[in-house]
Amino acid sequence: MRPSSIVRRVLLMLGAMTTALHAQATGVATSEVFQRYADRVVKIQVVETGSAAKSGIGSGFFVSADGLLVTNYHVVAELIQSPGRYRAEFVDAAGATHAAELKGVDVISDLAILSTTSPPGRHFEITVDAVPQGARLYSLGHPRDLGLSIVEGTYNGQLAHTRHPRIHFTGAINQGMSGGPTITADGRVIGVNVATAGNQIGFLVPVSQVAALLTQVRTPAGAPPVQTLEQVAAALRADQDGWLTRLFTGEAKNISLGPWRVVTEPTPTFRCWADADRTRERPYESVVHSCETDDDVYLASDHSTGTVRLEHQLLTTREMNAVRFYSLFSATFGADEAPGGDVEHVTSWRCESRNVKHEDTRMRAVLCLRRYRKLEGLYDGQLKVAVLGRRNAGLISTLTVAGASFENLQRVTTRYLGLIAWK
């Protein structure tokens, strides 16, 4: 056998051995991580007091010797939405059930702190440490009430397009693991399980947000931690006020749609898509350009807020006469596309329409609002604009804002109208 062949064979053998040893080491490390830290992770249960039946479950973990627990806001949201009707409890590693009390929430980050009079044997120390991209992490939680599980995954850094910090975790986070910790092999908490997009795409709340909420809960002076709907509403108003006041100000990024110029990607937190329908059987064409934020804030199982979406639809034709095209355009503009909502949380939509003009652009505008029933000073708004300046082309532009003050809705919709113009 030639020396080069021997070298290649040795290298292949070494590669195979390295792969096997790495796989073995990874398996041992995972089992060791589970054995070392499993007793610090619990199952959170929200119980309906009248029936004593569980209405929801999640995960949580101890962060102090005196019994403070971290979980997600969405796991225990019913304690704030319907106080008195629900109670919280946790099931420890031995299977014993204990009462828990809400101490504070960060609705924007989707975090909550609970306390218990049954202090843990051990807990995680909360420190804010940097980890390199690609680092191996371990997520713990109770997926679908099947018992405590551990999932290996990879740290892929913080998402660049979200207003609220989120970590991209490549790992199979499943329903019920929400509120559990994602840690390094040596037990440092990197984030809190919060959501999944499937296909091993998970999202974590960074530990820095946990540290901030813990500081607030532990500080006796200053603003009290959020525990009521009034405080949740105040936090939401402050969050949207911090960025909607600046939305559509400064130099706008534009695109051309037919004879018009419209706004796109107002900030880097928007993600935009476009599509066209040019079916031969149809006598007209439709082009749609839309942008939306990903930062929805959980309020209840059937109610989220905090998003902004804009959509431009261009209709054109070469075959339809002016009467037929105007009929098509009017029907498209008049279609009800306002978001739905449960009457427990929002009122019915109320709309006003009027003709407006910006520079040389004449528009028909319809503004619809609905009020949040439980959260004072917050509204959803939708502005729909029609521009028909030619017999064979029409533009329909829609702006939808969830969870804003009336004043901010006025500012944002006025600015938006000013960004639609002829080329």
Secondary structure, DSSP 8 states (H G I E B T S, - for coil): --HHHHHHHHHHHHHHHHHHHHHHHHHHHHHHHHHHHGGGEEEEEEEETTTTEEEEEEEEEE-STT-EEEE-HHHHTHHHHSBTTEEEEEE-TTS-EEEEEEEEEETTTTEEEEE-SS--S-----------TT-EEEEEE-GGGS--EEEEEEEEEE-SS-SS--EEEES---TT-TT-EEE-TT--EEEEEEEEEETTEEEEEEHHHHHHHHHHHH-SSSS--B-SHHHHHHHHHHHHHHHHTTTT-SS--EEEETTEEEE--SSTTEEEEEEEE--TTSSEEEEEEEEEE---EEEETTEEE--EEEEEEEEEESSS-HHHHHHHHHHHHHS-------TTTB---EEEEEEEEETTEEEEEEEEEEEBSSSTT-EEEEEEEEEEEETTEEEEEEEEEEEE-HHHHHHHHHHHHTT-EE-
